[in-house]
Amino acid sequence: MAIPMPVTTPVATARNAAQRPTLLSRLDEFGRELWQDKLGTLGFAVIVALLLMAILAPLLAPYDPAAQSVISRLKPPAWLPKGSWEHILGTDHLGRDVLSRVIYGARASLLVGVLVVLFAGSFGVVLGLWAGFRGGRTDSIIMRIVDVQVAFPGLLLILLVISVIGPSMATMIIVLVVTNWMVYARVVRGIVLSVRQTPYVEAAEMIGCKTSRVIFRHILPNLTSPLLTLGILEFTNIVLAEAALSFLGLGVQPPATSWGLDVANGRDYIFVAWWLITFPGLSIATTVLAVNLFASWVRVTTDPQEREKRFAYQRAKLAVRRARRSPQAQSSEAKSQGGRS
């Protein structure tokens, strides 16, 4: 007996297409949820501004960050005595414009953070998925490698490798990837071990799904929330690590610039020209703070339990506001409702 197939009409197809969330609707929902958290909105706005500043650095910077002028050396910011609006944030000991170097420095710091999180996260996630799903000897070998590398001082390994190979941005990125993938592997492995025994994963295995399909189609989507939060938080650690390595002379090399390198160049003039280390240092602190504020909102938004708590808290605040209304407002509202009835 033939089984009748459902007939798809043009009207049904149009209705299904209309019900699918479009990009604009998703962006609108994202904006409305983000606007409810003012600190998260502030952090997101600062992150967007930093990204635009890094991308549009050639258009925003008033001078070449490597251009030197001995005549204009150590000029203070424009609002101080002897300052000039030609150099709004002043100049350094070689006459280079501080504002231009801060704008271009965002490129190196953000690029290193994004690349390290991308490569270290991808490598760590794959190993964590494989270790948690396979278990047994595979899990033991991968986790022992993680334990050994975690036990070894990461900063010492970075300094040793860069000192032997030579400082450069590419070397710094590779070394930071090698010393930061373990946290992703540990987090993913722990979540996979808990998800491994869930009914939908067992059902996928029983119907004959391949291991790769079970891992990447059924288990990996459940890791979106913790991995997104972890990646954002690790980004701040990488920015600080890049600044520390550049400060020690093992990161970005002249004539390129970064915030850590600018702080290192201005440390000998801290009592003479405080602006040399103040503005790059404020840039690092602002970036880390903004990313942490946005990561806090992401963690709450992507966690169902935290969303329920936030919803309950908002409803409680609304109930308190209604309870604090004046008796006159409540009586007038009751009268208006009685008149309508």
SELUMKE-500711 format. One record per residue (C-alpha): residue number from 1; residue in one letter; x, y, z. Coordinates in Angstrom, 1 decimal. Example, Ala and Ser with C-alpha at 12.3 -4.5 7.8 and 13.67 -1.06 7.14 Angstrom:
! residues 2
{pt 1,A,{12.3,-4.5,7.8}} {pt 2,S,{13.7,-1.1,7.1}} 
***
This chain:
! residues 341
{pt 1,M,{0.0,0.0,0.0}} {pt 2,A,{1.5,3.3,-1.0}} {pt 3,I,{1.9,5.9,1.6}} {pt 4,P,{0.5,9.3,0.6}} {pt 5,M,{3.1,12.0,0.6}} {pt 6,P,{2.2,15.4,2.0}} {pt 7,V,{1.5,18.0,-0.6}} {pt 8,T,{3.3,21.3,-0.3}} {pt 9,T,{1.3,24.2,-1.6}} {pt 10,P,{2.8,27.6,-2.5}} {pt 11,V,{0.8,29.1,0.4}} {pt 12,A,{2.3,26.7,2.9}} {pt 13,T,{5.8,27.3,1.5}} {pt 14,A,{5.4,31.1,1.8}} {pt 15,R,{4.0,30.6,5.3}} {pt 16,N,{7.0,28.5,6.3}} {pt 17,A,{9.4,31.0,4.8}} {pt 18,A,{7.7,33.8,6.7}} {pt 19,Q,{8.1,31.9,10.0}} {pt 20,R,{11.8,31.4,9.6}} {pt 21,P,{13.8,34.0,11.5}} {pt 22,T,{15.6,36.4,9.1}} {pt 23,L,{18.9,38.1,9.7}} {pt 24,L,{17.2,41.4,10.5}} {pt 25,S,{14.8,39.8,13.1}} {pt 26,R,{17.8,38.1,14.8}} {pt 27,L,{19.7,41.3,14.9}} {pt 28,D,{16.7,43.1,16.3}} {pt 29,E,{16.2,40.5,19.0}} {pt 30,F,{20.0,40.7,19.8}} {pt 31,G,{19.8,44.4,20.1}} {pt 32,R,{16.7,44.4,22.4}} {pt 33,E,{18.2,41.8,24.7}} {pt 34,L,{21.5,43.6,24.8}} {pt 35,W,{19.9,46.9,25.6}} {pt 36,Q,{18.4,45.5,28.7}} {pt 37,D,{21.9,45.1,30.2}} {pt 38,K,{23.4,48.6,30.2}} {pt 39,L,{26.9,47.4,31.2}} {pt 40,G,{26.8,44.8,28.4}} {pt 41,T,{25.7,47.4,26.0}} {pt 42,L,{28.6,49.7,27.0}} {pt 43,G,{31.1,46.9,26.7}} {pt 44,F,{29.7,45.9,23.2}} {pt 45,A,{29.9,49.6,22.1}} {pt 46,V,{33.5,49.9,23.2}} {pt 47,I,{34.4,46.6,21.4}} {pt 48,V,{32.8,47.8,18.2}} {pt 49,A,{34.6,51.2,18.5}} {pt 50,L,{38.0,49.4,19.0}} {pt 51,L,{37.4,47.2,16.0}} {pt 52,L,{36.5,50.1,13.8}} {pt 53,M,{39.5,52.0,15.1}} {pt 54,A,{41.8,49.1,14.2}} {pt 55,I,{40.3,48.6,10.8}} {pt 56,L,{40.2,52.3,9.8}} {pt 57,A,{43.5,53.2,11.4}} {pt 58,P,{45.0,54.7,8.2}} {pt 59,L,{42.0,57.0,7.9}} {pt 60,L,{41.7,57.9,11.6}} {pt 61,A,{45.4,58.4,12.5}} {pt 62,P,{46.6,61.9,11.9}} {pt 63,Y,{50.2,60.9,11.4}} {pt 64,D,{52.4,58.0,10.5}} {pt 65,P,{53.0,56.1,13.8}} {pt 66,A,{56.7,55.6,12.9}} {pt 67,A,{57.3,59.2,11.7}} {pt 68,Q,{60.0,60.9,13.9}} {pt 69,S,{60.6,64.5,14.6}} {pt 70,V,{63.3,65.5,17.1}} {pt 71,I,{62.0,69.1,17.2}} {pt 72,S,{58.6,67.9,18.5}} {pt 73,R,{59.8,65.3,21.0}} {pt 74,L,{58.1,65.0,24.4}} {pt 75,K,{55.3,67.5,23.7}} {pt 76,P,{52.5,67.3,26.3}} {pt 77,P,{48.8,66.7,25.4}} {pt 78,A,{46.9,69.6,23.9}} {pt 79,W,{45.1,70.6,27.1}} {pt 80,L,{48.3,71.1,29.1}} {pt 81,P,{50.7,74.1,29.0}} {pt 82,K,{53.0,74.0,26.0}} {pt 83,G,{50.7,71.5,24.4}} {pt 84,S,{49.5,71.7,20.8}} {pt 85,W,{46.4,70.6,19.0}} {pt 86,E,{48.6,69.2,16.3}} {pt 87,H,{49.4,66.4,18.6}} {pt 88,I,{46.3,65.9,20.8}} {pt 89,L,{47.8,63.3,23.1}} {pt 90,G,{51.3,64.6,22.8}} {pt 91,T,{54.5,63.0,21.4}} {pt 92,D,{57.0,60.5,22.7}} {pt 93,H,{60.8,60.8,23.1}} {pt 94,L,{61.3,60.4,19.3}} {pt 95,G,{58.7,62.9,18.4}} {pt 96,R,{56.1,60.3,17.2}} {pt 97,D,{52.5,61.1,17.7}} {pt 98,V,{51.0,59.3,20.7}} {pt 99,L,{47.4,59.3,19.3}} {pt 100,S,{48.5,57.7,16.0}} {pt 101,R,{50.5,55.0,17.9}} {pt 102,V,{47.5,54.2,20.1}} {pt 103,I,{45.2,53.8,17.1}} {pt 104,Y,{47.7,51.6,15.2}} {pt 105,G,{48.5,49.7,18.4}} {pt 106,A,{45.0,48.4,18.5}} {pt 107,R,{45.6,46.5,15.3}} {pt 108,A,{48.4,44.4,16.8}} {pt 109,S,{46.8,43.7,20.2}} {pt 110,L,{43.4,42.8,18.7}} {pt 111,L,{44.8,40.7,15.9}} {pt 112,V,{47.0,38.6,18.2}} {pt 113,G,{44.0,38.1,20.5}} {pt 114,V,{41.6,37.0,17.8}} {pt 115,L,{44.1,34.7,16.0}} {pt 116,V,{45.2,33.0,19.2}} {pt 117,V,{41.7,32.4,20.4}} {pt 118,L,{40.7,31.1,17.0}} {pt 119,F,{43.6,28.6,16.6}} {pt 120,A,{44.0,27.6,20.2}} {pt 121,G,{40.2,27.2,20.6}} {pt 122,S,{39.9,25.1,17.5}} {pt 123,F,{42.7,22.8,18.4}} {pt 124,G,{41.6,22.4,22.0}} {pt 125,V,{37.9,21.8,21.1}} {pt 126,V,{38.8,19.1,18.7}} {pt 127,L,{41.0,17.3,21.2}} {pt 128,G,{38.5,17.8,24.0}} {pt 129,L,{35.7,16.4,21.9}} {pt 130,W,{37.8,13.3,20.9}} {pt 131,A,{39.0,12.6,24.4}} {pt 132,G,{35.5,13.0,26.0}} {pt 133,F,{33.7,10.9,23.3}} {pt 134,R,{36.2,8.1,22.9}} {pt 135,G,{37.3,7.8,26.5}} {pt 136,G,{39.6,5.0,27.6}} {pt 137,R,{43.2,5.1,26.5}} {pt 138,T,{42.6,8.1,24.2}} {pt 139,D,{41.2,10.2,27.0}} {pt 140,S,{44.0,9.2,29.3}} {pt 141,I,{46.7,10.1,26.9}} {pt 142,I,{45.3,13.5,25.9}} {pt 143,M,{44.5,14.5,29.5}} {pt 144,R,{48.0,13.5,30.7}} {pt 145,I,{49.5,15.7,27.9}} {pt 146,V,{47.2,18.5,29.2}} {pt 147,D,{48.3,17.9,32.8}} {pt 148,V,{52.0,18.0,31.9}} {pt 149,Q,{51.7,21.2,29.9}} {pt 150,V,{49.6,22.9,32.6}} {pt 151,A,{52.2,21.9,35.2}} {pt 152,F,{55.0,23.6,33.2}} {pt 153,P,{55.1,27.4,33.7}} {pt 154,G,{53.6,28.9,30.6}} {pt 155,L,{55.4,32.2,30.8}} {pt 156,L,{58.8,30.4,31.2}} {pt 157,L,{58.0,28.3,28.1}} {pt 158,I,{57.1,31.4,26.1}} {pt 159,L,{60.2,33.3,27.1}} {pt 160,L,{62.4,30.2,26.3}} {pt 161,V,{60.9,29.6,22.9}} {pt 162,I,{60.9,33.2,21.8}} {pt 163,S,{64.4,33.8,23.0}} {pt 164,V,{65.7,30.8,21.0}} {pt 165,I,{63.7,31.4,17.8}} {pt 166,G,{63.6,35.1,17.9}} {pt 167,P,{60.9,37.7,18.7}} {pt 168,S,{58.2,38.3,16.1}} {pt 169,M,{54.5,38.5,15.9}} {pt 170,A,{54.2,35.2,14.2}} {pt 171,T,{56.3,33.5,16.8}} {pt 172,M,{54.4,35.0,19.6}} {pt 173,I,{51.1,33.9,18.1}} {pt 174,I,{52.3,30.3,17.7}} {pt 175,V,{53.7,30.1,21.2}} {pt 176,L,{50.5,31.6,22.8}} {pt 177,V,{48.5,29.0,20.9}} {pt 178,V,{50.7,26.2,22.2}} {pt 179,T,{50.4,27.4,25.8}} {pt 180,N,{46.6,28.1,25.8}} {pt 181,W,{44.8,25.3,24.1}} {pt 182,M,{44.6,23.2,27.2}} {pt 183,V,{41.8,25.2,28.9}} {pt 184,Y,{39.5,24.6,25.9}} {pt 185,A,{40.3,20.8,25.9}} {pt 186,R,{39.5,20.5,29.6}} {pt 187,V,{36.3,22.4,29.5}} {pt 188,V,{35.0,20.6,26.4}} {pt 189,R,{36.1,17.2,27.7}} {pt 190,G,{34.1,17.7,30.9}} {pt 191,I,{31.0,18.8,29.1}} {pt 192,V,{31.2,15.9,26.6}} {pt 193,L,{31.5,13.4,29.4}} {pt 194,S,{28.2,14.6,30.8}} {pt 195,V,{26.4,14.8,27.4}} {pt 196,R,{27.8,11.5,26.2}} {pt 197,Q,{25.1,9.5,28.1}} {pt 198,T,{22.1,11.6,27.2}} {pt 199,P,{19.3,9.8,25.3}} {pt 200,Y,{19.6,11.7,22.0}} {pt 201,V,{23.3,10.9,21.7}} {pt 202,E,{22.6,7.2,22.4}} {pt 203,A,{19.7,7.2,19.9}} {pt 204,A,{22.0,8.7,17.2}} {pt 205,E,{24.5,6.0,17.8}} {pt 206,M,{21.8,3.3,17.8}} {pt 207,I,{20.5,4.3,14.3}} {pt 208,G,{24.0,4.0,12.9}} {pt 209,C,{25.3,7.6,12.8}} {pt 210,K,{29.0,8.0,12.2}} {pt 211,T,{31.2,9.1,15.1}} {pt 212,S,{32.0,12.4,13.3}} {pt 213,R,{28.3,13.2,12.8}} {pt 214,V,{27.4,12.4,16.4}} {pt 215,I,{30.3,14.6,17.6}} {pt 216,F,{29.8,17.6,15.3}} {pt 217,R,{26.0,17.5,14.8}} {pt 218,H,{24.7,16.4,18.2}} {pt 219,I,{27.3,17.2,20.8}} {pt 220,L,{29.1,20.3,19.6}} {pt 221,P,{26.0,22.5,19.4}} {pt 222,N,{25.5,22.0,23.1}} {pt 223,L,{29.0,23.6,23.7}} {pt 224,T,{28.1,26.9,22.0}} {pt 225,S,{27.3,28.8,25.2}} {pt 226,P,{30.3,27.8,27.4}} {pt 227,L,{32.8,28.0,24.5}} {pt 228,L,{31.6,31.4,23.5}} {pt 229,T,{32.0,32.7,27.0}} {pt 230,L,{35.4,31.0,27.4}} {pt 231,G,{36.7,32.4,24.2}} {pt 232,I,{35.7,35.9,25.0}} {pt 233,L,{37.3,35.7,28.5}} {pt 234,E,{40.5,34.1,27.0}} {pt 235,F,{40.7,36.9,24.6}} {pt 236,T,{41.4,39.3,27.5}} {pt 237,N,{44.2,37.1,28.8}} {pt 238,I,{45.8,37.0,25.4}} {pt 239,V,{45.6,40.8,25.1}} {pt 240,L,{47.4,41.1,28.4}} {pt 241,A,{49.9,38.4,27.5}} {pt 242,E,{50.7,40.2,24.2}} {pt 243,A,{51.2,43.5,26.1}} {pt 244,A,{53.5,41.8,28.6}} {pt 245,L,{55.6,40.1,25.9}} {pt 246,S,{55.9,43.3,23.9}} {pt 247,F,{56.8,45.2,27.1}} {pt 248,L,{59.7,42.7,27.6}} {pt 249,G,{60.8,43.2,24.0}} {pt 250,L,{59.7,39.6,22.9}} {pt 251,G,{56.6,40.5,21.1}} {pt 252,V,{55.9,43.1,18.4}} {pt 253,Q,{59.1,44.7,17.1}} {pt 254,P,{59.8,48.2,15.9}} {pt 255,P,{58.9,49.9,13.6}} {pt 256,A,{55.6,48.2,14.2}} {pt 257,T,{53.7,49.3,17.3}} {pt 258,S,{51.5,47.8,20.0}} {pt 259,W,{50.2,49.1,23.3}} {pt 260,G,{52.6,47.0,25.3}} {pt 261,L,{55.6,48.2,23.2}} {pt 262,D,{54.5,51.8,23.8}} {pt 263,V,{54.3,51.3,27.5}} {pt 264,A,{57.9,49.8,27.4}} {pt 265,N,{59.1,52.8,25.4}} {pt 266,G,{57.7,55.3,27.9}} {pt 267,R,{58.8,53.6,31.1}} {pt 268,D,{62.0,55.6,31.3}} {pt 269,Y,{60.1,58.9,31.0}} {pt 270,I,{57.3,58.1,33.5}} {pt 271,F,{58.1,61.1,35.7}} {pt 272,V,{58.9,63.4,32.8}} {pt 273,A,{56.2,62.5,30.2}} {pt 274,W,{53.5,60.5,32.0}} {pt 275,W,{51.3,60.5,28.9}} {pt 276,L,{53.6,58.0,27.1}} {pt 277,I,{52.4,55.1,29.3}} {pt 278,T,{49.1,56.5,30.5}} {pt 279,F,{47.2,56.3,27.2}} {pt 280,P,{48.5,52.9,26.0}} {pt 281,G,{47.8,51.6,29.5}} {pt 282,L,{44.3,53.0,29.5}} {pt 283,S,{43.7,51.4,26.1}} {pt 284,I,{44.6,48.0,27.5}} {pt 285,A,{42.5,48.4,30.6}} {pt 286,T,{39.5,49.7,28.6}} {pt 287,T,{39.7,46.7,26.2}} {pt 288,V,{39.9,44.2,29.0}} {pt 289,L,{37.0,45.8,30.9}} {pt 290,A,{34.8,46.1,27.9}} {pt 291,V,{35.3,42.4,26.9}} {pt 292,N,{34.6,41.3,30.4}} {pt 293,L,{31.4,43.3,30.6}} {pt 294,F,{30.2,41.8,27.2}} {pt 295,A,{31.3,38.3,28.3}} {pt 296,S,{29.2,38.6,31.4}} {pt 297,W,{26.1,39.4,29.3}} {pt 298,V,{26.8,36.6,26.9}} {pt 299,R,{27.1,34.1,29.7}} {pt 300,V,{23.7,35.2,31.2}} {pt 301,T,{22.0,35.3,27.8}} {pt 302,T,{23.2,31.9,26.5}} {pt 303,D,{22.5,30.1,29.8}} {pt 304,P,{18.8,29.1,30.2}} {pt 305,Q,{18.9,29.0,34.0}} {pt 306,E,{20.5,32.5,34.1}} {pt 307,R,{17.8,33.8,31.7}} {pt 308,E,{15.1,32.4,34.0}} {pt 309,K,{16.7,34.2,37.0}} {pt 310,R,{16.9,37.4,35.1}} {pt 311,F,{13.3,37.2,34.0}} {pt 312,A,{12.2,36.5,37.5}} {pt 313,Y,{14.2,39.4,38.8}} {pt 314,Q,{12.7,41.8,36.3}} {pt 315,R,{9.2,40.6,37.1}} {pt 316,A,{9.9,41.1,40.8}} {pt 317,K,{11.1,44.7,40.2}} {pt 318,L,{8.0,45.4,38.2}} {pt 319,A,{5.8,44.0,41.0}} {pt 320,V,{7.6,46.2,43.5}} {pt 321,R,{7.1,49.3,41.3}} {pt 322,R,{3.4,48.6,41.0}} {pt 323,A,{3.1,48.1,44.8}} {pt 324,R,{4.7,51.5,45.4}} {pt 325,R,{2.2,53.4,43.3}} {pt 326,S,{0.3,56.0,45.1}} {pt 327,P,{-3.2,55.1,46.3}} {pt 328,Q,{-4.6,57.8,44.0}} {pt 329,A,{-3.2,56.2,40.9}} {pt 330,Q,{-4.4,52.8,41.9}} {pt 331,S,{-7.9,54.1,42.6}} {pt 332,S,{-8.1,56.1,39.4}} {pt 333,E,{-7.0,52.9,37.5}} {pt 334,A,{-9.7,50.9,39.3}} {pt 335,K,{-12.3,53.6,38.4}} {pt 336,S,{-11.3,53.6,34.7}} {pt 337,Q,{-11.4,49.8,34.6}} {pt 338,G,{-14.9,49.9,36.3}} {pt 339,G,{-16.1,52.5,33.7}} {pt 340,R,{-15.0,50.3,30.8}} {pt 341,S,{-16.7,47.3,32.2}} 
***
